[in-house]
C-alpha cells in the first residue's frame, strides 16, 4: 500500500477513472494529491480551446487557473472521508512537465493516471502526456487504460 499518490486530472471522465484505482492503492491515512495542469497552446488548436491571440493568452490563463482549482476542489469534496488526506494543485504549464515536476517536488510514491487512447493525428498534435511522464520515470506510474469505445461505422 502507498502513502501518497498523485492523480493528474484534466476535467474529463476518462481522467477521473484513475481515482478509484488510486484510492485502492492507498494505505489507511494515505494522501492523494489531485493535479490539474492548465496549458493553452500558443497556436490555436480548434476544437479544444477557444482561439486566443497573444494579448489574450495571459488573461485566458488567469481565467482557467481558478476554474481548474474549483474543479479539483469539487472532486476532493466527493472523495472526502476521515482516513484520507486530499490536496489539490492547479499549475500553469505543459501537462507532462507539470506532472513530473509536482511528483518530484511532493515526493509521491506513485502517479496514477488514465490514458486517453489517442492515436494518429490527434496523438501527433498533442503528444502523449502519459508517454512523456513514463519516459521521465519520476516514480512508479500506474496507467489506467482508456475504456472509451470507438464508434464503428457501417
N, C-alpha and C positions, 0 to 999 in steps of 0.2 A: 504494500500500500504506500501511496505517495503522500507527502505532507503539503506540497504546494504545486499547483498546475496552472498554466497559462492557457486561456482559451480565446483565440482571436475570433471576433465576430464582425460581420460586415452588414448586418441588417437583414440577411436572408434566412429563410427557414432551413435551407441547406446547411449553412454555417452553424445554426443553433442545434443541429443534430449531434454535434460534438459534446454538448452539455451533459447529456445523460451518461455518456462514456466517461467524461471527466469526473463526474460525481462518483461513478463506480470505482474509479482508481484511487480516490482519496481515502486516507485513513480517518479515524474519528478525530474530530477537532482539526481537520485539514483546512487548507486555504485555497481558494480559487480566485484567480485574477482574470477578469474579463477585459479584453483589449480591443479597441477599435482604432484602426489606422485610417485617418482621413487624408485622401490623396485625390486632388483634382488634376487631371493631366494638363500639361502646358498647352498641348494641342487638343482642341475639342474632338472627342470621340462621340459621335452622335448616337443617341440611344441609351447612354449610360449616365451622363450628366448633362445638365443644360449647358450649351456652349458659353464659355466665359472668355472674355477678352482679357488682355494683360492687366488693365487697370481694375477689372472686376475680380481678378484672382484672389487678392488679399481679402476682399470683402466676402467672397464666396467661402474661403477657408474659415474666416471668423464666424460665419453663419453656421457652417457644417459642424464645427468642433463642439459647440454646446448641444446640438441635435444628437451627435454621436454619444456624448456623455449621458444625455437624458435616456436614450435608448438602452445603454448599458445599465443604468440605474433601474430601469423598468425590469430588465431581465434579472438583475440582482434581487429585486423585491420578490419576484416569482420564485426564486431559488432559496430564499431566506429560510433558515432553520437553526435551532440552537447550537448544533455541533459543527457549524460551518462558518468560516470567516470568508467574506466576499469583498474584494476590492475591484474598483473599476478604473481603467486608464483609457483616455482618448488622446491620441497623439497625431500630430501632423507629419506626414511623410509617406514614402513608398512602403506599402504594406509588409513585404518580406523583410525589409531593413528594420522597420519599426518592431516587428515581432521578434527578430533575432536580438536586437538591441535591448528590448524590455526583458526577454528571457535571461540574458546575461546580467543585466542590472539588478533584477529581482532575485536571481539565483534559484529559479524554479527547478523542480525535479523533472518536469516534462512539459511539453507543449501538446495540447490535444486540439486538433483542427480537422475540419472537413475539407474535402477537395470538391471543387465544383464540376470536375469531369469535363472541362472544356477541351476541345481539340480543334485542329485545323486553323482557320484564320483567327478565330477568337483567341486561341491559345497564343498564336504568334503576336497578336496585337497586345494582349495583356500579360503574356508570360504566365508561368505557373508559379503563383505565390508559394504553394506547397513545395514545389520542386526547389525553389530558391532557399526556403527555410531548411529543407532536408540537406541541401548541399552545404549549408553553413554549419550544420551539426552543433548548435549551441548547447544541446542537451537531448535526451531521448525525445522523439517526436512521434506521437500516435496519430496516424492518419485515418480518418473515418471516410470511407469511400462514398461517393455520391450515390444516392438511390433514386436520382431523378430519372424518370422514364423518358426514353426517346420516342418521339412520335413516328409511327410507321406510316408512310404514305402508300396508298394503293387502292 
